[in-house]
């Protein structure tokens, strides 16, 4: 039964690739799979400890279900980080201009508020006029 779950897991996760060089893709997917494996192994062990499951088949089933969901979540986060990296590297000038504009505007607002407080604090009233 374990082989069937393993086959289903590999069939479902096989098309989940990353938009990078194949060598890096395989290394990152190996790391993702290792992390998902360790999380699933730990959670199924906890399930055995509290008596939620017993038996080899149910343990294998829950292991592969948890592993699949963890793999998909970590893969999705990794995929989005890679897409964000590609977006930033392709549009770094626009991002730099927007960031500079926002920072310049913030500095201008802070200076304006500071000058207004300074003027208000040091304003004198002449009663002779």
C-alpha positions in Angstrom: 0.0 0.0 0.0 2.9 2.3 0.8 4.1 2.0 -2.8 0.7 3.1 -4.1 0.8 6.2 -1.9 4.4 6.9 -3.0 3.4 6.6 -6.7 0.4 8.9 -6.2 2.6 11.5 -4.4 5.3 11.4 -7.1 2.6 11.6 -9.8 1.0 14.6 -8.2 4.2 16.5 -7.5 6.0 15.7 -10.7 4.6 18.6 -12.7 5.4 21.1 -10.0 8.5 22.7 -11.4 10.2 26.0 -10.9 11.0 28.6 -13.5 14.8 28.3 -13.1 17.8 26.4 -14.5 17.1 22.6 -14.2 20.0 21.9 -11.9 18.9 24.5 -9.4 15.3 23.3 -9.8 16.2 19.8 -8.8 18.3 20.9 -5.9 15.5 23.2 -4.6 12.8 20.6 -5.1 15.0 18.1 -3.2 15.3 20.5 -0.3 11.5 21.2 -0.4 10.8 17.4 -0.4 13.2 16.8 2.5 11.5 19.5 4.5 8.0 18.2 3.7 9.2 14.6 4.6 10.6 15.7 8.0 7.4 17.6 8.8 5.2 14.7 7.8 7.3 12.2 9.7 7.1 14.3 12.8 3.3 14.9 12.6 2.6 11.2 11.9 4.8 10.3 14.9 2.8 12.7 17.0 -0.4 11.1 15.7 0.8 7.7 16.7 1.8 9.0 20.2 -1.6 10.4 21.0 -3.3 7.3 19.7 -5.1 9.0 16.8 -3.9 6.4 14.3 -2.5 2.8 14.5 -1.3 0.5 11.9 1.1 0.8 9.0 -1.4 1.7 6.3 -3.0 4.6 8.1 0.4 5.9 9.1 1.6 5.7 5.5 -1.6 7.4 4.2 -1.4 10.3 6.6 2.3 10.6 6.0 1.8 11.1 2.3 -1.2 13.3 2.6 0.6 15.7 5.0 3.8 15.5 2.9 1.8 16.4 -0.2 0.2 19.4 1.3 3.4 20.6 2.9 5.3 20.1 -0.4 2.6 22.2 -2.2 2.7 25.0 0.3 6.5 25.2 0.4 6.6 24.9 -3.4 4.1 27.7 -3.9 6.0 30.0 -1.6 9.3 29.2 -3.4 7.7 29.8 -6.8 6.3 33.2 -5.7 9.7 34.2 -4.3 11.4 33.3 -7.6 8.7 35.2 -9.6 9.2 38.2 -7.3 13.0 38.0 -7.9 12.5 37.9 -11.7 10.1 40.9 -11.5 12.5 42.9 -9.4 15.5 42.2 -11.6 13.5 43.0 -14.7 12.0 46.2 -13.3 14.7 47.4 -10.8 14.8 50.9 -12.3 11.1 51.5 -11.9 11.1 50.1 -8.4 14.1 52.3 -7.5 12.3 55.4 -8.9 9.1 54.6 -7.0 11.0 53.9 -3.8 13.1 57.1 -4.1 9.9 59.1 -4.8 8.2 57.7 -1.7 11.3 58.2 0.5 11.6 61.8 -0.9 8.0 62.6 -0.2 8.2 61.2 3.3 11.3 63.2 4.1 9.6 66.4 2.7 6.6 65.7 4.9 8.7 65.2 8.0 10.7 68.4 7.3 7.5 70.4 6.7 6.0 69.2 10.0 9.2 69.9 11.9 9.4 73.4 10.5 5.8 74.1 11.3 6.3 72.9 14.9 9.4 75.0 15.2 7.6 78.1 13.9 4.6 77.6 16.1 6.8 77.0 19.2 9.0 80.1 18.6 6.2 82.5 17.5 6.0 85.7 19.6 3.0 87.9 20.0 3.6 91.6 20.1 0.9 93.3 22.2 2.1 96.9 21.3 0.8 96.7 17.8 
